[in-house]
Amino acid sequence: MIAIPSLDPVVPLAVARLDASGRLIDAEPRLRALNDRAGGEIGAPLALPGVAAVAQLAYRLGIAISRSVVAADGEEEIDLWVRAGPDRGGVRLEVSGWRVRPAWRPAGDPAREGDFLSAAGDWLWETDGALRLTFLSPEAGQRHGFDIREMLGQPLTRLFALAQDDAGQLPILSAVSAQARFDGQHAEVRGTGRMVRLAATPRHDPLGRFAGFIGAARVLDGEGVDSPRPVSPVAGSGFPRAFGKRLERALRGPLARIIANADAIGAQGEGPIRGDYAGYAGDIASAGRHLLALVEDLVDLQAIERDDFAMTRSTIDLADVARRAAGLLAVRAGEAGVRIDRPGPDAVLRVRGEFRRALQVLVNLIGNALRYSPRGAAVWIRLESEGGMGCVIVADQGKGIALDDQARIFEKFARVDPAEPGGSGLGLYIARRLARAMGGDLIVDSAPGMGARFVLMLPLVEDPERPPPPAGAP
């Protein structure tokens, strides 16, 4: 029988129960709140990897186990003492300690390097200093058909059968000895026959000791360690097929946190700050939104240039889409001192298209009109139907576009005046591609000094109450 040290009754204690699958049944408020902040909830697997690993081990061995665990809580870390033992077919947890300390970040933050790794890999993994798995991204289990929870706390080699390189070496072992980054460690995901290429960057504790790896796995073709899966570029884009998803996964989360934190600082919700600091926060948030928009443009660019790109078209009300797009930009219009004259609430224009993509096109067109309109001007949104097409016209009072530039603005990465503030040069290119994919088009009518009129055209849906024309009618 293993002796378990008694818990100090003075130290705050939180109790929880898990079922046999590691799902949280109930928990006292302090532990439940920590789990919620980590993304978990009642009825879902415990979201605290270190605590979950202790619970899983206790259930598997059928004995009580106590261990020290470090849990992340936002920008802080909490030292916990976890006691887990079998209880009524599941596991009872007793968590004490709760010593909070700031999370230590070494120079060259591994979390930042992990973002770049995620862009290069198909899924992510992490270990502690003893090379036990502490994290596996959901894609790992989905791709290879194993239960992630069973792997947490297990040695890395329980999941991967490591292969020697051409020199008969294991790159990961050399990296452990040198506490360095490695790439090119080929391995088989045990029991699947699938080959992966591992890359990782090391982590260190506050004393500079090796504390594990943050790594990525890139799936190979399964035929052998020297035959990586070919990366097929998408025609026209020059990007690998999975580039968009990897880029979005790597950048969207960090950029969203930057924007949210900058907005919070600028709002001065935690107390007043110097005016120039609030201005800096606003600049940071604006730059973050610009970068996030660029990421979204690149993801869209890859999608629309795939040979198999298609949209689900249905009957949509283009007048309603235009009103919604104008509403989304109302705050920006107010800040710019520009009035948006949108279609009235009774206006209806039924066309064939995809609501989300039509809204995306109109938000782009109205946003451009606001960007180039002087303060005190107006942006008009008008509806027409002609030649079997339903049309939304977005007109501004800006400086206009020269005839020689009107074809070029629809080209990829094109900017008429790069010195002007603006987007990535992809917005109109993507908008026209989307319009044409819906069976319509996007055109421009403009002249210098006369503003610009952009016309989104989509196939008109005939009014079902209108009788068809007689046979032979023109």
PyMOL commands that set and color helices and strands:
alter all, ss='L'
color gray80, all
select helices_A, chain A and resi 29-37+49-61+110-120+138-144+148-151+156-159+171-178+243-267+275-304+318-328+330-336+355-372+403-405+408-410+427-437
alter helices_A, ss='H'
color red, helices_A
select strands_A, chain A and resi 14-18+24-27+65-73+76-87+90-102+123-127+133-136+160-162+182-189+194-204+210-219+314-317+339-341+350-353+378-386+389-395+441-446+452-459
alter strands_A, ss='S'
color yellow, strands_A
deselect
rebuild
show_as cartoon
